[in-house]
Amino acid sequence: MQIPEDTYFCKTHEYIRKESEGVYLVGISEILANKIGYITYIELPNLDYYDRKEVFATVESTSVAAEIHMPLRANIIEVNPALYENPSLINNDPYGQGWILKVTPINYDEDKFCFAYWKDYLDDNK
């Protein structure tokens, strides 16, 4: 499992990673993607504001549907257009081409308490 060094996770398996000044990528962990199974569909959100823990997307596999929660209060500024054609990118490359959103946090410093550094996250999920 190759996880970029600057990736942080919530207990519910969503991740956040800084892309540029004030812009963060949001996606789901490889662990969650594997639990869901081969993703065949994703319902992506509108560009809007979402509260922390609010459902922003639903993914479906051949056997299960799962809700994905926003890891922090943020405005969605972009959804990954590649996921419309190929939602399995989330399974194949969750930390690269399988990112789900780009967001601008409302107050990253207030919300970051829920995040674990990727090494701690892996230790907690063995």
N, C-alpha and C positions, 0 to 999 in steps of 0.2 A: 504494500500500500504506500504510494508516494503522495505525501501530504505536503504542500508548500509550507515552509517555515512560519510564515506570518498568518496562519489560519487559526481561527478560534471557533469553538463549538459551544452550543447550548446542550443541555441535558436531553432535549428532544431531537438531537441529531442534525439540527440546522447549523450551517457554518456561515461565518462572515470573514472576509479578507479585504484589506484595503487595496483598491486598484490604483487610485490617484488621490490627490488632495481632496478630501471631502466626499469621495465616491467609493463605495464598497460593493463587492460581489456577495451575493447570498445564494446558497445552494444547500443540498443535503449531503450528509456523509456517505461514504462508501458502505459503511455498516448498515445504515438505513436502506440504502438502495438495494443491497443484497437481501435484506429482510423482506422488502416489498416484492422483489423478483423483477423479471424483465419488464421494464416500463413500456407500455404500448400507447399511453395517452397522458397528456397533461393539460389541465385547464389553467391557463395563465391569467394573471390578474390585469386589471386596468392600471394605467399610470395614475396613482393616487397615494394618499397618506394611509398608512396602516399602523396600528398600535402594536406594541410588543405582545406576543402570544396570539395575535389575531390570525385566523386562517387566511392565507393569501393564494393558495393553489391547492389543487387536488391532482394526485397522480394515480394512475390505474395500471395494474399488471393483469396478467391472465387470471390471477386468483384473488386479488385484493385491491381495494381502493384506500388511499391514505391522504389525510389532510396535512399540509405543510404550513407551519406557523412562522410568523415574522419574528426574527430573533431580537429586534429592537424597534423603537419608534422611528419611522423613516418614511420618506417620500420615495416611491418607485419612479425611477427616471427612465428605465429601459427593461424590457423583458428579452430573454434570449430568443431571437427569431428562429434559430436553428432547431429549437425544440418542437416547433409546430410540425416540421417534416420528420424529425428524428428524435423523439423523446427518450430513446434508449441511450442517448449521449450521457444522460444522468448515470446510467449503469456503467457505461464504458469509460467515462472520463469525468467523474463528478467534480473534480477540482480544476479542470481545464475547460474543455469545450462544453461540459455539462452544467455550467453555472446557470442559475435560473433568473436572477434579477440583478440589476444595478440600482443601488439606493443611495440617497443622501440622508444620513441620520439627523434626527432632530436634536438629540443631545447624547452623543456617543458616550461621554464620560459618565453620565447617569445610568445608562443601560448596560455598560460593559461588565457589571458585576455578575451577570449570568453566564459569561463566557469562560471556557477553560482553554488553556493553551493546548495545542494538538497533542503533545506528548502526554499531558495529564489526562486528556480525553481518551486516548488509547489505553492508558493504564486502567481507567475506570470502566472500560468496555471490553475487557479481556474475558 
